[in-house]
Amino acid sequence: MERTAVNPWAWSVELGYNQGEIVSGHTRTLYCSGQTAMSCDGKPLHAGDMAAQLALSLDNLEAVLGEAGMSLADLVRLNVYTIDVDRLFEHYGVLASRLGAAGVAPSTTMLGVTRLAIPGLMVELEGTAVA
């Protein structure tokens, strides 16, 4: 698989994402459902703790990727949904450092929403991976 970043402006790279990515030569695409701070038995965790919820959401996204034989390095698209954009930005380093460690800067959209499916959840990550 070959990935080519598309960045008509440099500012997004400084924030850890590309404006677009051209993917060629891939054989498999995984569309991940939104991942939240849920335990393996389906219970929401870390009420009120944005950093912990973000970290667990990433762990859960990585688990789905891993089950498909992929990793964060294969992400080409990431949608971030949150009930509190300002609070998420306070803890955005949790996300940026994990993506940076994986050597990936997927095209990303962040949306503020009024609520997520389960009360108490503050962030949800939805990804597309190509390998």
Secondary structure, DSSP 8 states (H G I E B T S, - for coil): -EEEEE-SSSHHHHTT--SEEEEES---EEE---B-SB-TTS-B--TT-HHHHHHHHHHHHHHHHHHTT--GGGEEEEEEEES-HHHHHHTHHHHHHHHHHTT---EEEEEE-S--SSTT--EEEEEEEE-
